[in-house]
Amino acid sequence: MLTQPTTTTTTTTAALERPGARLAYEVTGDGPAVVLVHGFGLDQRMWDPQAEHLAARFRVVRYDCRGFGASGPFDPAVPYTHAGDLVALLDHLAIGEAVLAGLSFGGRVVLQAALAAPARVRGLVLLDAVLDGVPWDPESAAGLDEVARQVRAGGVAAGREAWLAHPLFAAARQRPDLAGRLAAMVAGYPGQHWLVQDPHRPARPEPVSVLERVTVPTLVAVGDRDVPCFREMSAVLARRIPGAQYRVITGAGHMVNLEQPAAVNDLLNRFLAGLPPSRTGAPAAPPRRPGDESCSR
């Protein structure tokens, strides 16, 4: 079942009904498909700098994962996986193969999707990605504990404030424009995951134990100002995924795509232009335009 879409020029917004949930999504542009998956507590708006940049040459799909943003609350009695939701969205949009890009929690989602449905993935972009099995550094772990404590004491609203105060967002908080954008997104987070109302099925086997099975071209990037555990997660991903490209983006913390959008767009340009032709017959990525040669490492 599909809600009535609204279309303006080349942008379509709609919602895909899933068992126990709905997925609000947006499709912009035309060409090879690129899917963007947001970080925890956030929503698809975090990709504004990349969606606008890529839509001139690609079919850009971004969506709010189950339980986030405009996708809203979900039924806690219906088991699911975020990777399954992503593949279902590809099916709904008749996308045989796509480049999947995710930041933080979104990186976990796209990695799990690449392992579960490798034939649907043309390339993989992991930005400051979560890799379960790599321990969180003490300060970052303490920040998660504080979020849980605030939720117990003051509910979801208190949890949102504690999440925005987490060390992950320390670099972004130094810029009022970014702090405001993050706060606006977190304000819409329903918080069911914090309330132990999440029937997400665990990934089996755990991705950290099978990274060598990732066979698609992969880009791993991390901000040099991110917290220690996420820098280590990215280093492990880059070491163990065969042939992975690894980039450290100068002057960026955890929200690398918002803090250094030009550098991230540059990396995406280069990575997408270097991919082999689609295995499903979709058009190859268009060539780089003049001025795409610079890259922050």
N, C-alpha and C positions, 0 to 999 in steps of 0.2 A: 504494500500500500504506500502511496506517495502523496504528500501534500502538494497542492497546486503551486507550481514554481512561478517566480516572477523573474522576467528577463529584461535586462537593459544592455544594449549593444552586445558585447561578447561576454557578459557576466551573467551567470545563472545561480540563483540561490534557491534551495529547497531543503527538504528533510526526508531521509530514508527511514521508514518504519522497520524496526528490528524486533525480534522477540524480547519483550521486556524493556524496550528503549526506543529512542529515535536518534538519528544522527543528522544534525544540521550541517549542511555543506555548501560550498561555493565553488563554482567552476568558472575560470576566466581564461580567455585566450584559446589558441588553436595550435596543434602540432603534437609532438611527442608528449606523453603525460608525465607530469611531475606532481607527486603528492607530498604535502607538507603537514607534519604532525607536531602539535604544540607540547609545551612543557606542563608539568603538574600544577594544578590550580589555575592555569591560564586557559586561553582559547585561541581560535584561529586568527584573531586579530594581531597576535604577536608576529605574524608573518607578513604584515603589510609591506615592509620594504622589499621583501623578496618576491611577493606575488606580483606587485606592480612591475618590477624589473623583468621577471621571467615571462610574463604573459604576452609580451611582444613576439615571442618565438616558441612558446610551449603552451600546452593545455595544463593549466595549473589548478590542481584540486587541493583545497584545504577544508578541514572539517573540525567540529568540536567532538572530541572523543566522548564515549558514553559517560555521563555523569559530570560533564564540564560544559561551561558556557551555555550557548543556546540549545544544546542537546538536553540540558536539564537533568532532573532526577531520573533514576532508573528503578526498575522493579528488583528489589534485593532477593527475590525468590527465584530469579531466572539466571542460571549460570551462563557465562559467556567468556570470550577472550577479546581483548582489544585487537589482536592480530586477526581474529575471525571477522570482527566488524570491518576492519580495513579491507580485507579481501572481498567481503560482501559489497562494500561500496564500489570497488573496482568492477565487480560483476554487474552491479546496477547501472554503472556508467558505460558498460561495454568496453572496458579498458582491459585488453589482454595482458599488457606488460607496462610497467611504469617504473620510473625512478622514485624511490622512497627516501624522503629526508625527514629526520626528526631531531629535536633538541631535547636533551635531558630525558624525562619520562617518554617523550615522543621518540627518542632514539631507542629506548627499550622496545617500544611498540614496533617500530619498523624493523629492528633486528629480529624480533620474534616472527614477524611476518615473512621476512626473507628466509628464515630457517623452516617455517611451516609450509610456505608456498614458493619455493625458489623459481619456478617457471614463470611466476607473475612479476618478477623483479628484474629490471634491466640494469639498475645500479642502486647503490646504497650510500646515503650521506648521514653520518653520525656526528652531530655537533654536541659537544659536552654531554655525551650520552651516559645514561645510567647503565652500569653493568653489575647486576646482582652477583654476589660472590666476592667482590672486592670490598674490603671493609671501609666504612666511612671514617674519616679522621675525627679525633675526639671533639673538636669544636662543632663540626657539622652534625655529628651524632647527637651532641647535646642540644643543638638547635631543633632537631626532630623531637627529642624528648620534651622540649619546652612547648612545642606545638601541641603534642598530646596532652600535656598538663593543662594548657590553657583551654583546650576543647573540653576536658573533664570539668574544669572549674567554671567556664563561661560560655560553653557551647561553640557553635561553628563560627560565630562572629569574632569571638576571642581567638579562635584558631587562625582565622584569616589574618588578623593583625600579627600574630606570632610568626606566621609563614612569611609575611612580607619583611619581618625583621630577621629572618634566617640569614646566616653568612653567605648563602648562595647569591643573594641579591645585594651584597655589600657594595660592589662596584656600581651597579645600576642606581642604587640609592643616592649616590653622589651627584646624580644628574636629575634635577627636579622633573624634567620632561619625561624621562623614563620611569621614574618613581611613580608619577601620576598614571602613566599608561599601565603599569603593572597593577597598581591599586584598583584601577577600573576593571581589569580583568578578574582579579581575585575576588572582587566584590560580588561577582556573579557565580562564584563556585559554590555548588550546593553542599559540599562537605560530606557526602555519604561515605567516602572512603575513610574519613576520620572517625565516623560513627560505627565502624565495623559492620557496615551494611553492603559490603562489596563481595558478590559471589564469583569474582573472576577466577577462572581455573588456572592453576599454576602451569607454567611452561614446562613441558617434559620432552626431552631432557632439558636441563637448565642450559641456557645459551652459553654461559661461561665454560661449560664442559665440552662444547661442540663448535667453537668458533672456527675451527679449521674446515668445517663444512660449508662455510660461506664462500661461494665460488663466483659471485657477481662482482664486478668492479666496485670498490668501496673507497670512500673518502672519509677519513677520521680527522676532525678538527676540534681544537680546544682553545679557550682563551688563556693567555699566560697569567691572568689574575684570578682564574677560577680557584675554588677551594682545592686543597691537596688531593682529596679522594677522587674528585672528578678528573683531575689531571692524570692520576694513576689509572683510572678506568680507561681513559682514552689511550694511554700508552699501552695497556694490555690489549685493547682492541686492535691497535695498529700493529703490534707485534704478532698477534696470533691469527688475524684474518689474512689469508694468503693474498699477497700483492697489494695490500691496502696502502693508499696514499695517506701520509700523516702531515698535518700542518698545525702549527701553533700560531695563533693570531695575537699580535702585539696589542696591548692596551685594552684588552677585553676581559671581562669577568665571565660569569656563568651565562648571562644572556647575550651571547656573542653576536647573534644576528641583529639585535637591536643596538648594542653598544658600538659595534663596528660593521654597520650594514654594507658599506662599500667593499670592505675586505671580504666579507662573506659572499656578496654577489660576484665578486671577482673569482673566488674559488669555485663557485657554482658554474660560472661561465666556462672555466677551464675544464672542470670535471665533465660537464654535460657535453661539451664539444669533443672530448676525447673518447666518448663511449662508442663501442662498435654498433653497427646497425641493429635495429630491433629484430629479435627472433620471430616476432609475430607479424611482421610485415608493415608495422607502423613506420612513418617517415623517420629518418635519422635526424638527429639534432642539427639545426642549421649551423653554418660556420660562424666562428667568432667575428664580431664586428671590429673595426678599427678602434683602438683604445681599450680592448679587453686584455692587453698583454700584462698589465701590472698585477701583482699579487702580494699580499702580506703573508709572511711565513713566521 
